Amino acid sequence: MQDTRVYLVDDNDGFRDSTAWLLQTAGFETLAYASGAEFIAAYTGERHGDAAECLVSDIRMPQMSGLQLQDELQRRGCALPLVFVTAHGDVPLAVEAMRKGASNFIEKPFGDDTLIDAIRTAIASARNSAGGAQGGRLAQLSPRERQVLDLVVASKPNKIIADILGISIKTVELHRSNMMNKLGVRSLPELMKVALGHG
């Protein structure tokens, strides 16, 4: 993953340093910032090559919150895959962030692999979207089934998917069933392979 750049935004120095070290150890080029404003200034001022990119941000920060950072990026037309890290009490905020297009949210504390997998999934999903949603079988999905698929790939349980999309858990289950039938898969690992372009 050497051609993958991760931007890390968190106002907690200890968390930021340890997480940056973790990401660098996993092979990501990592740039860390203490605030959303600091990141915006650096990101919009540099040239972006062919490296895949992902933003990892805390959701609750002084001055500019994670949600405000997300809004500002969207206002500037930056379609950067975004993974939020959040404390337990911030889950309703994180649900709102996913409604607005965030790729995932992870509750602190989390395992190393959880964050690394979330980043790889966010980048793969963004590439598929940019490439026309993979064509073929994925093109058979309705817009709502596609939304459910993205959230399933982001490892969200049915209850959280229902909250994000504003539908009932029963409806989520129905969409999941229809989706798996259309894609010709029977298990979650098979579904992940198709969704992330390996099937």
N, C-alpha and C positions, 0 to 999 in steps of 0.2 A: 504493500500500500504506500510505497514511497512517493507516488505521484498524487497522493491525497493530502490536502491541506485542511487542517482543523483549526478554527478560530474558537478560542475559549474565553468567555466573558463571565467573570465572577468577582465580587468585591471582597471575598474572603481570601486573604493572602495564602493561608495554609492550604486551603482546599484547591486554590488555583495552581499553586506550585506542585502539589502532589499529583493532581489530575493531569497537568501538562507533562510531568515526568512519565506518568502511565501511558499517555497517548504517544509520546516520543518513543518509548520502549516498544510499543505495538507497531511502530514503523510509520506513524503519521508525522508529517511536517506540522508542527504545532506553534501557533502564535497566540499568546495570552494577553488579556487586557483586564484592567481593574474596573472598567465601567463601559456601559453601552456607548456613551459619547466618545470615549477614547477609541473604541473599535470602529465606530462609524467614520471618524476622521481618518483613521488609517486605511480602512477598507475602500472607501470611495476615492481615496487619493492615490491608489496604486493601480498598476496594470495587472490584469488577470490573464494568465496563460491557459494552457490546456489542463491544468491540474484539477481533479475533482475537489470540490470544496464542501465543507459542512460547518455550521455554526453550532456550538454548544454553549448555552447561556443559562445562568441562574434566572429564576423567574421573579424573585423578590430582591431588588437592589435599590439603594438610595439614588436620588436624582432621576435616573432613567431606569424604570423597571424593565423586566424582560418583555412584557407585553408592549410597552412603549417602544422598545427597540424593534420588535417585530413590526409594529405599525410604521415606524420610520423607514425600515427597509422596504416594506411594501410601497410606501409613498414614493420611494426613489426607484422603484421598479427592480429591486434586487431579489431575484428568485433563488435565494440561498437556502438549501435544506437546513432546517432548524430543529435541534433537539434541546428540550428544556430539562434542566435538573431542578428538582423542587423538594421542599420539605413537605411532610405529610399534610399539613393544614392548607397547603397551596393547591391541592388537587383540583378544586373548582376553577381556579385560575388557569391551571394547565389544560383543563377540558376546554375552556374558552379559547386558549391558544391553539389547540388542535382544530377547533371549529374554524379558526382564521387561517389554517394552513400549515401549522407546525407539523413536523414529521412524527414526533414522539415526545413523551415526557417520562422521566425516570425519577422515582422517589429516592432521596438520600436517606440513609446510606445505601449504596448499591455495590454489587460485585464488579470487578474490573471488566469481565467479559460482557456484562450487561450493557455498559456504555459503549464498548467497542462494537458490539453487534448492532446496537441502535444506530451508530454512525454509519456503518457499512450498509445497513438496510436503508437508511435515509438517502444515501448517495445512489444506491442501486435504483430505488424508487424514482428519484429525480431523473436519472438517466433514462429509465423506461418511459416516463412521462414526456421527456424531451424527444424521445425517439418514436413517438406516436403510440404509446401505451402497448408496445409489443405486437400489435396487430393480432392476427390469428385468433386463438381462443379468447384472449382477453377482450377482443373487440366485440364479443358476443354479450358482454356484461352490460347491464343497464347502468346509468350514472350512479344510482344509489348502491347497486351491487359493487361497483368499483370503489366507492367510498368505504363500504364495509370491508372490502378486500384490503385496502390500504391500512385500515385500523387493525385488522387481524394480523397482517404482516408486522405491524408495529407492536405486536404482542399484547394488545388491549383485550381484556375480558369483555364478554357480551354486555355487562352492566355499564361499563365505561363507554363502549361503542354506542349504546342506547342514549346515554347522557349527551355525548358529543353530537350525535345526529338528531337528537330530539324525537326519538321514536321509542317504541316499547321493546323490551327484551325479546318478546315473542316475535316481533317483526324482524329484529336482528337475526334470530335463529332461522326464520324463513328465508331471508336474504342469503345467509350462509349456506343453507341447504341448496337453494337454486344455483348459487354461484359455483358450488362444488360439482353439481350435476353438469352445468354448462362447460366447466373446465375439464370434466372427466377425471376428477381426482377423488380419492376416498379418505385421505388422511391430511393432517396439518402439514407434515414435512413435504408431501407431494405438492400441496397448495403453495407453500413457500417457494419451492423450486420454480413452478410456473410463474408466480408473481414476480420473482426476482430475475427472471430471464434465463434460468438454467434448465427449463423443462422442455 
